[in-house]
Amino acid sequence: MIKVEKINEVYLRVYTEEGIAQEISEFFTFEVPGARFTPEFRNRLWDGKIRMYDLRRKTLYVGLLSYLQNFAERNEYYIEYINSVQNNTEVDINQLKDFLSWMNLHGRGKPIEIYDYQIEAIHHALTSERCLLLSPTSSGKSLIIYSTMRWHLEHNRKCIIVVPTTSLVEQLYSDFEDYSSMNKWKVGRHCQKLYSGFPKDFEADVLITTWQSIFRQPPAWFKQFDVIFGDEAHNFKAKSLTSIMEKLSTCKYRVGTTGTLDNKKVHRLVLEGVFGAVKKVITTKELMDTNRVAKLKITCLLLNYEDITKQIVRNFKYQDEIDFIVKHEKRNKFIRNLAINTDGNTLVLFQYVEKHGKVLFDLIKEKAADNRKVFFIYGGTETEDRENARKLMENESNAICIASFGVFSTGINIPSIENVIFASPSKSKIRNLQSIGRGLRLKEGKSHCNLYDIADNFRWKSWKNHTFGHFVERLKIYSEEQFNYKIVEVPIE
């Protein structure tokens, strides 16, 4: 017998006998990927595992109830519910469609056609009350957030929207103004931005903020919100982010949106725990097949180095190999020439600012034609300058933007990008798919996007270099997503 009661909007209390409680604990215990390399693990201060069921407090995230039910069914344990642990709201789909039509949504001065999959996602978010919407870049996540938010506001519910960067605060606010351009809904009256430099007193109906701006607020401050939206929710695995979700103990409505989840089960379960079950809205392949995003052409440029170079690199540890790659003069000039020879707006993504990003910027800036604009964006770039660069690129047709993965791999909306160059190696599924998404948005006259994935082949006999392994992981991601790609070997001599 397992007894379950809902404590608040964050936790369930799960009572049972000691033996079954231990089984539940083991069922919800996972090793954190990479934990063995942390100082805490090496110093034996942590065993590298995350336990989602607290044996001492007998608590489990509300969003993991379905997993507990599956556990009980598999082991033939009966669950007794002490109070109502699942809430659902009835929303008539025809009434919702009328509401969406009434809002008269516009984008870039033109009426927006709301697709069936978007209506279904909005309806699911409203009826389930808590969910994690998995929907790729260019599927209209900001429109889904806006429409769901407007419905909640009509029912007098105060909303908070949490995003990972200040750039996304500005962009989301700008998107809302765009959607509202013809319906007289005043974004400035109803929505407030909060990050460094903005007043912290909150009087509007909607707060759009970064997690960094609010995670130190006391639990009492969070009680004013009825609805939370977590945009780019895959970032919500850090402790400071989950602590925000835990402070929202009275917040009934929870909507996470993300274009990507990695393959780590622990990551997904944390997100489902604080938001709700995953709802797959649509896939990138489906969007491409229906011409709602640009067709993706992936060219993997596998750089082959001289034998003497390969023999040197085979003794390198991972970081030594990375340092060697980003400082390699011929490699950097190859990237420069590739960027210079592309037609249309080009995004060059790098990982390290000082030793790679600035080098590439100087090389490209020096050789680019006088009439070709070159931008450099990284974490140290002021939010206003980033936003200005984004808007300037919208009006350009042949600009080059050298940007860090951390700033431009997530959420930034520049439909005019026609080429994306991966200048730094990565095996992160989230980072790679989010970065690809920068080039998939459609704009008049644009039908496809070119991705140039630069990989490094230092393989020597049976030995394989670290970043070649990352390349193999990226190929697996492309195959999983049903993206077509071709591999072109290029000698670096």
C-alpha positions as CSV (number, residue, x, y, z in Angstrom):
1,M,0.0,0.0,0.0
2,I,1.3,3.4,-1.0
3,K,-0.5,6.5,0.3
4,V,-0.1,9.8,-1.7
5,E,-1.2,13.3,-0.7
6,K,-0.5,16.6,-2.3
7,I,1.3,19.0,0.0
8,N,1.4,22.0,-2.3
9,E,2.0,22.7,-6.0
10,V,5.6,21.4,-5.8
11,Y,5.5,18.3,-3.7
12,L,3.6,15.1,-3.0
13,R,4.0,13.2,0.2
14,V,4.4,9.5,-0.4
15,Y,3.9,7.2,2.6
16,T,4.5,3.5,2.7
17,E,6.4,0.8,4.6
18,E,10.1,1.1,4.9
19,G,11.0,-1.6,2.3
20,I,8.7,-0.2,-0.4
21,A,10.0,3.3,0.4
22,Q,13.5,2.1,-0.3
23,E,12.4,0.6,-3.6
24,I,10.8,4.0,-4.6
25,S,14.0,5.8,-3.6
26,E,16.1,3.5,-5.8
27,F,13.6,3.8,-8.7
28,F,14.0,7.6,-8.5
29,T,17.8,7.7,-8.0
30,F,20.1,8.5,-11.0
31,E,23.7,9.1,-11.5
32,V,24.4,12.6,-12.8
33,P,26.3,12.5,-16.1
34,G,29.9,13.8,-15.5
35,A,29.5,13.8,-11.8
36,R,32.6,11.6,-11.4
37,F,34.8,14.5,-12.6
38,T,33.5,17.0,-10.1
39,P,35.6,18.0,-7.0
40,E,32.7,17.0,-4.7
41,F,32.8,13.4,-6.1
42,R,36.6,13.2,-6.1
43,N,36.7,14.4,-2.5
44,R,34.0,11.9,-1.5
45,L,31.6,14.6,-0.5
46,W,29.0,13.4,-2.9
47,D,28.3,10.0,-4.5
48,G,27.4,11.7,-7.9
49,K,23.7,10.7,-7.7
50,I,20.5,12.7,-7.6
51,R,17.6,11.3,-5.5
52,M,14.2,12.6,-6.5
53,Y,12.3,10.8,-3.7
54,D,13.3,12.2,-0.3
55,L,13.3,9.2,2.1
56,R,13.5,11.4,5.1
57,R,10.7,13.9,4.2
58,K,8.8,11.3,2.1
59,T,8.5,13.9,-0.7
60,L,8.4,13.6,-4.5
61,Y,7.8,16.3,-7.2
62,V,4.2,16.5,-8.2
63,G,5.1,16.2,-11.9
64,L,6.5,12.7,-11.3
65,L,3.2,11.2,-10.2
66,S,2.8,9.3,-13.5
67,Y,6.2,7.6,-12.9
68,L,5.2,6.6,-9.4
69,Q,2.0,5.2,-10.8
70,N,3.9,3.2,-13.3
71,F,6.2,1.9,-10.6
72,A,3.3,0.8,-8.5
73,E,1.5,-0.9,-11.4
74,R,4.7,-2.7,-12.4
75,N,5.2,-4.0,-8.8
76,E,1.5,-4.6,-8.1
77,Y,1.4,-2.0,-5.3
78,Y,-1.9,-0.3,-4.6
79,I,-2.0,3.6,-4.4
80,E,-4.4,5.3,-2.1
81,Y,-4.9,9.0,-2.7
82,I,-5.6,11.0,0.5
83,N,-6.6,14.1,-1.4
84,S,-6.9,15.3,-5.0
85,V,-3.4,15.1,-6.4
86,Q,-4.2,15.9,-10.1
87,N,-6.0,18.9,-11.3
88,N,-7.5,19.5,-14.7
89,T,-9.3,22.5,-16.1
90,E,-12.1,22.1,-18.7
91,V,-11.5,24.4,-21.6
92,D,-13.9,24.2,-24.6
93,I,-11.7,23.9,-27.8
94,N,-14.2,26.0,-29.8
95,Q,-14.3,28.7,-27.2
96,L,-10.5,28.7,-27.3
97,K,-10.5,29.1,-31.1
98,D,-12.9,32.0,-30.9
99,F,-10.6,33.6,-28.3
100,L,-7.6,33.2,-30.5
101,S,-9.5,34.7,-33.4
102,W,-10.7,37.6,-31.3
103,M,-7.1,38.5,-30.3
104,N,-6.4,39.4,-34.0
105,L,-2.8,38.4,-33.8
106,H,-0.3,39.9,-36.2
107,G,3.4,39.4,-37.0
108,R,5.5,41.9,-38.9
109,G,2.3,43.7,-39.9
110,K,0.5,40.7,-41.3
111,P,-2.2,38.5,-39.8
112,I,-0.9,35.4,-38.1
113,E,-2.4,32.0,-39.1
114,I,-2.5,29.9,-36.0
115,Y,-1.7,26.3,-36.9
116,D,-3.6,23.3,-35.6
117,Y,-0.6,22.0,-33.6
118,Q,-0.3,25.4,-31.9
119,I,-3.9,25.4,-30.9
120,E,-3.5,21.9,-29.6
121,A,-0.5,22.9,-27.6
122,I,-2.3,26.0,-26.1
123,H,-5.3,23.8,-25.3
124,H,-3.1,21.2,-23.6
125,A,-1.3,23.8,-21.5
126,L,-4.6,25.2,-20.3
127,T,-6.4,21.9,-19.6
128,S,-3.5,20.0,-18.0
129,E,-2.5,23.0,-15.9
130,R,1.1,21.8,-15.9
131,C,3.2,20.6,-18.8
132,L,6.5,20.7,-20.6
133,L,5.9,21.6,-24.3
134,L,8.6,20.1,-26.5
135,S,8.5,22.1,-29.7
136,P,11.5,23.0,-32.0
137,T,12.8,26.4,-32.9
138,S,10.5,28.3,-35.4
139,S,7.4,26.3,-34.3
140,G,6.0,29.4,-32.6
141,K,6.8,28.9,-28.9
142,S,6.6,32.6,-28.1
143,L,3.1,32.7,-29.8
144,I,2.0,29.8,-27.7
145,I,3.2,31.5,-24.6
146,Y,1.6,34.8,-25.5
147,S,-1.8,33.2,-26.3
148,T,-1.8,31.0,-23.2
149,M,-0.8,34.0,-21.1
150,R,-3.6,36.2,-22.5
151,W,-6.1,33.4,-21.6
152,H,-4.9,33.3,-18.1
153,L,-5.0,37.1,-17.8
154,E,-8.6,37.1,-18.9
155,H,-9.2,34.9,-15.8
156,N,-7.3,37.3,-13.5
157,R,-4.2,35.2,-13.0
158,K,-0.9,36.9,-12.5
159,C,1.9,35.5,-14.7
160,I,5.7,35.3,-14.5
161,I,7.8,34.4,-17.5
162,V,11.4,33.2,-16.8
163,V,14.0,33.2,-19.6
164,P,17.7,32.4,-19.4
165,T,19.1,35.7,-20.8
166,T,18.5,39.4,-20.8
167,S,18.4,39.3,-24.7
168,L,15.4,36.9,-24.5
169,V,13.6,39.3,-22.1
170,E,13.9,42.0,-24.7
171,Q,13.0,39.7,-27.6
172,L,10.0,38.2,-25.9
173,Y,8.7,41.7,-25.0
174,S,9.3,42.8,-28.6
175,D,7.4,39.7,-29.9
176,F,4.5,40.5,-27.6
177,E,4.4,44.0,-29.0
178,D,4.4,42.6,-32.5
179,Y,1.5,40.2,-31.8
180,S,-0.5,43.0,-30.2
181,S,0.1,45.6,-32.9
182,M,-3.5,45.4,-34.2
183,N,-5.5,44.5,-31.2
184,K,-4.9,47.5,-28.9
185,W,-3.6,45.4,-26.1
186,K,-0.9,47.5,-24.5
187,V,2.2,45.5,-23.7
188,G,3.7,48.4,-21.8
189,R,0.7,48.6,-19.5
190,H,0.4,44.8,-18.8
191,C,4.0,43.6,-18.9
192,Q,7.1,44.5,-17.0
193,K,10.7,43.6,-17.7
194,L,13.1,42.8,-14.9
195,Y,16.8,42.4,-15.0
196,S,19.8,44.5,-14.0
197,G,19.0,48.2,-14.3
198,F,15.2,47.8,-14.1
199,P,13.2,48.6,-10.9
200,K,12.3,45.5,-8.8
201,D,8.9,46.8,-7.7
202,F,6.3,44.8,-9.6
203,E,2.9,46.2,-10.3
204,A,2.0,44.8,-13.8
205,D,0.1,41.6,-14.7
206,V,3.0,39.9,-16.3
207,L,6.7,39.9,-15.2
208,I,9.3,38.9,-17.9
209,T,12.6,38.2,-16.2
210,T,15.8,36.2,-16.1
211,W,16.2,33.5,-13.4
212,Q,19.3,35.4,-12.2
213,S,17.2,38.4,-11.3
214,I,14.8,36.6,-9.0
215,F,16.3,33.4,-7.5
216,R,17.3,35.2,-4.3
217,Q,13.8,36.4,-3.7
218,P,12.1,34.9,-0.5
219,P,9.3,32.3,-0.9
220,A,6.7,34.9,0.1
221,W,7.5,37.0,-3.0
222,F,6.6,34.2,-5.3
223,K,3.2,33.7,-3.8
224,Q,1.8,36.6,-5.9
225,F,2.0,34.5,-9.1
226,D,-0.6,32.1,-10.3
227,V,1.1,31.1,-13.6
228,I,4.7,30.5,-14.5
229,F,6.1,30.1,-18.0
230,G,9.7,28.7,-18.2
231,D,10.9,29.5,-21.7
232,E,13.9,27.5,-22.9
233,A,13.1,25.2,-20.0
234,H,16.1,22.9,-20.6
235,N,18.0,25.5,-18.6
236,F,15.9,24.7,-15.5
237,K,18.1,21.9,-14.3
238,A,20.5,24.1,-12.4
239,K,19.9,24.2,-8.7
240,S,19.2,28.0,-8.6
241,L,16.5,27.4,-11.2
242,T,14.8,24.5,-9.5
243,S,14.9,26.4,-6.3
244,I,12.7,29.1,-8.0
245,M,10.2,26.4,-9.0
246,E,10.2,25.0,-5.5
247,K,9.5,28.5,-4.0
248,L,6.4,28.7,-6.3
249,S,4.6,26.5,-3.9
250,T,1.1,28.0,-4.6
251,C,1.6,28.4,-8.3
252,K,-0.9,26.1,-9.9
253,Y,-0.3,26.6,-13.6
254,R,3.1,25.7,-14.9
255,V,4.2,25.7,-18.5
256,G,7.7,24.9,-19.6
257,T,8.7,25.3,-23.3
258,T,11.8,24.0,-24.9
259,G,13.0,23.0,-28.4
260,T,15.3,20.3,-27.1
261,L,15.8,17.8,-24.4
262,D,19.0,15.9,-24.1
263,N,19.2,12.1,-23.9
264,K,19.9,12.1,-20.1
265,K,16.9,10.7,-18.3
266,V,17.7,12.6,-15.1
267,H,17.5,15.9,-17.0
268,R,14.1,15.1,-18.3
269,L,12.7,13.9,-15.0
270,V,13.8,17.1,-13.1
271,L,12.0,19.2,-15.7
272,E,8.9,17.0,-15.7
273,G,9.0,17.1,-11.9
274,V,8.8,20.9,-11.6
275,F,6.7,21.6,-14.7
276,G,4.8,18.5,-15.8
277,A,4.7,15.7,-18.3
278,V,6.3,16.2,-21.7
279,K,4.0,17.0,-24.6
280,K,5.6,16.7,-28.0
281,V,4.1,19.5,-30.1
282,I,5.8,18.9,-33.5
283,T,9.2,18.0,-34.9
284,T,11.6,20.0,-37.0
285,K,11.3,17.4,-39.8
286,E,7.5,17.9,-39.8
287,L,8.0,21.7,-40.0
288,M,10.4,21.3,-42.9
289,D,8.0,18.9,-44.8
290,T,5.2,21.4,-44.5
291,N,7.5,24.3,-45.5
292,R,7.0,26.1,-42.2
293,V,10.8,26.4,-41.6
294,A,13.7,26.5,-44.0
295,K,15.0,23.3,-45.5
296,L,18.3,22.4,-43.8
297,K,21.4,21.5,-45.8
298,I,24.2,20.1,-43.7
299,T,27.7,19.9,-45.0
300,C,30.2,18.3,-42.6
301,L,33.7,19.6,-43.4
302,L,36.1,17.0,-42.0
303,L,39.5,18.6,-41.7
304,N,42.3,16.1,-42.3
305,Y,45.7,17.1,-40.8
306,E,49.2,16.0,-41.8
307,D,50.6,12.8,-40.2
308,I,53.1,14.6,-38.2
309,T,50.4,16.8,-36.6
310,K,48.3,13.7,-35.9
311,Q,51.2,12.0,-34.0
312,I,51.6,15.1,-31.9
313,V,47.9,15.4,-31.0
314,R,47.4,11.7,-30.2
315,N,49.1,12.3,-26.8
316,F,46.8,15.3,-25.9
317,K,44.2,15.3,-23.3
318,Y,40.8,16.8,-24.2
319,Q,41.5,20.4,-23.2
320,D,45.0,20.3,-24.9
321,E,43.3,19.2,-28.1
322,I,40.7,22.0,-27.9
323,D,43.5,24.6,-27.3
324,F,45.4,23.2,-30.2
325,I,42.4,23.4,-32.5
326,V,41.3,27.0,-31.6
327,K,44.8,28.3,-32.0
328,H,45.5,26.5,-35.3
329,E,46.3,29.2,-37.8
330,K,45.3,27.3,-41.0
331,R,42.1,26.1,-39.4
332,N,41.1,29.6,-38.4
333,K,41.9,30.9,-41.9
334,F,39.8,28.1,-43.4
335,I,36.8,29.3,-41.2
336,R,37.5,32.9,-42.3
337,N,37.5,32.0,-46.0
338,L,34.4,29.9,-45.6
339,A,32.5,32.7,-43.9
340,I,33.8,35.3,-46.5
341,N,32.7,33.1,-49.4
342,T,29.1,32.5,-48.2
343,D,26.2,34.3,-49.7
344,G,23.6,35.8,-47.4
345,N,23.8,36.5,-43.7
346,T,26.1,34.1,-41.9
347,L,26.4,33.1,-38.2
348,V,29.8,31.8,-37.0
349,L,29.5,30.1,-33.6
350,F,32.4,29.7,-31.3
351,Q,33.0,28.5,-27.7
352,Y,36.0,30.5,-26.3
353,V,35.9,34.3,-26.5
354,E,39.5,35.4,-26.0
355,K,41.4,32.6,-27.7
356,H,39.0,31.9,-30.5
357,G,36.1,34.3,-31.0
358,K,38.2,37.5,-31.1
359,V,40.7,35.8,-33.3
360,L,38.0,34.8,-35.8
361,F,36.5,38.3,-35.6
362,D,39.8,40.0,-36.4
363,L,40.5,37.6,-39.3
364,I,37.1,38.0,-40.9
365,K,36.8,41.7,-40.3
366,E,40.2,42.3,-41.9
367,K,39.3,40.4,-45.1
368,A,35.6,41.2,-45.4
369,A,34.6,43.7,-48.1
370,D,34.2,47.3,-46.9
371,N,30.4,47.2,-47.5
372,R,29.9,43.9,-45.6
373,K,29.0,44.4,-41.9
374,V,30.7,42.1,-39.4
375,F,29.3,41.8,-35.8
376,F,30.9,40.3,-32.7
377,I,28.6,39.1,-30.0
378,Y,29.5,37.3,-26.7
379,G,28.6,37.2,-23.1
380,G,30.3,40.5,-22.3
381,T,28.3,42.4,-25.0
382,E,25.7,44.7,-23.4
383,T,22.1,43.6,-23.8
384,E,21.2,46.8,-25.7
385,D,24.1,46.2,-28.1
386,R,23.1,42.6,-28.7
387,E,19.6,43.7,-29.4
388,N,20.8,46.4,-31.8
389,A,23.0,43.9,-33.6
390,R,20.1,41.5,-33.9
391,K,17.8,44.2,-35.4
392,L,20.5,45.5,-37.7
393,M,21.1,42.0,-39.1
394,E,17.4,41.8,-39.9
395,N,17.9,44.6,-42.4
396,E,21.1,43.2,-43.9
397,S,21.4,40.6,-46.6
398,N,25.1,39.7,-46.5
399,A,26.4,40.3,-42.9
400,I,28.6,38.1,-40.8
401,C,28.0,37.6,-37.1
402,I,30.6,35.9,-35.0
403,A,28.9,34.9,-31.8
404,S,29.4,32.7,-28.8
405,F,27.4,29.5,-28.4
406,G,26.3,30.6,-25.0
407,V,24.7,33.8,-26.3
408,F,23.3,32.9,-29.7
409,S,22.6,29.1,-29.4
410,T,19.3,29.8,-27.5
411,G,16.2,31.7,-28.5
412,I,17.7,34.5,-30.5
413,N,15.3,35.3,-33.4
414,I,17.1,36.4,-36.7
415,P,15.1,34.9,-39.6
416,S,17.5,36.4,-42.1
417,I,20.3,34.0,-41.3
418,E,21.0,31.7,-44.2
419,N,24.3,30.1,-43.1
420,V,25.5,28.7,-39.8
421,I,29.1,27.7,-39.2
422,F,30.0,25.5,-36.2
423,A,33.6,26.7,-35.5
424,S,33.9,24.9,-32.2
425,P,33.3,21.2,-31.5
426,S,30.5,20.1,-29.3
427,K,28.6,16.9,-28.5
428,S,25.7,18.5,-26.7
429,K,22.4,17.7,-28.3
430,I,20.7,20.7,-26.8
431,R,23.5,23.2,-27.9
432,N,23.7,21.7,-31.4
433,L,19.9,21.6,-32.1
434,Q,19.3,25.1,-30.6
435,S,22.2,26.5,-32.7
436,I,20.8,24.9,-35.9
437,G,17.5,26.5,-35.0
438,R,19.0,30.0,-35.4
439,G,19.0,29.5,-39.2
440,L,15.6,27.7,-39.7
441,R,13.2,30.7,-39.4
442,L,11.7,31.7,-42.6
443,K,11.8,35.1,-44.2
444,E,10.5,36.3,-47.6
445,G,12.8,35.0,-50.3
446,K,14.5,32.5,-48.0
447,S,13.8,28.7,-48.5
448,H,16.8,27.0,-47.1
449,C,19.7,27.2,-44.5
450,N,23.2,25.9,-44.9
451,L,24.9,24.4,-41.8
452,Y,28.7,23.9,-42.1
453,D,29.8,21.5,-39.4
454,I,33.6,21.7,-39.0
455,A,35.1,18.6,-37.5
456,D,38.8,17.7,-37.0
457,N,40.3,14.3,-37.9
458,F,43.5,13.6,-36.0
459,R,42.9,9.9,-36.0
460,W,46.2,7.9,-36.0
461,K,45.9,4.2,-36.8
462,S,43.4,2.8,-34.3
463,W,43.5,5.9,-32.1
464,K,40.6,8.4,-32.3
465,N,40.9,12.0,-31.1
466,H,38.4,13.4,-28.6
467,T,36.7,15.9,-30.9
468,F,36.3,13.3,-33.6
469,G,34.2,11.5,-31.1
470,H,32.1,14.7,-30.7
471,F,31.6,14.7,-34.4
472,V,30.3,11.2,-34.4
473,E,27.8,12.2,-31.7
474,R,26.6,15.1,-33.9
475,L,26.1,12.7,-36.8
476,K,23.9,10.6,-34.5
477,I,21.9,13.6,-33.6
478,Y,21.4,14.5,-37.3
479,S,20.2,10.9,-37.9
480,E,17.8,10.9,-35.0
481,E,16.3,14.2,-36.2
482,Q,16.1,12.8,-39.8
483,F,18.3,15.5,-41.2
484,N,20.2,14.8,-44.4
485,Y,23.9,15.5,-44.4
486,K,27.0,14.9,-46.5
487,I,30.7,14.6,-45.4
488,V,33.4,16.4,-47.3
489,E,37.0,15.7,-46.4
490,V,39.3,18.8,-46.6
491,P,43.1,18.6,-46.3
492,I,44.7,21.0,-43.8
493,E,48.3,21.4,-44.9
